[in-house]
Amino acid sequence: MQYTFYDFLGSIGTLLIIGTYLLLQFGKLKSETLAYSLLNASGAGLILISLLHSFNLSAFIVEFFWMLISLFGIGKYFFKNE
């Protein structure tokens, strides 16, 4: 197996999502914050990019909806603060 640039992006995305969840569980990050949604959306986006190189439908569906829900959280944050 060859580790490509796309694999690297997917790994960074995975670390972002896991790290974000870890920060949430340790009480260092709240789910209502912009940072929480941005980190999740970024992680899912990077994983989606890696999946375009080596496609897996099940993983694509999970990450697509993870990013979509995170984008909803970003929108909710901005509209709440108006």
CORVENJO-V588412 format. One line per field, one symbol per residue. ss: DSSP state (A for helix, B for strand, O for the rest). A space follows every 50 residues. Layout:
ss = ???
This chain:
ss = OOOOAAAAAAAAAAAAAAAAAAAAAOOOOOOOOAAAAAAAAAAAAAAAAA AAAOOOAAAAAAAAAAAAAAAAAAAAAAAAOO
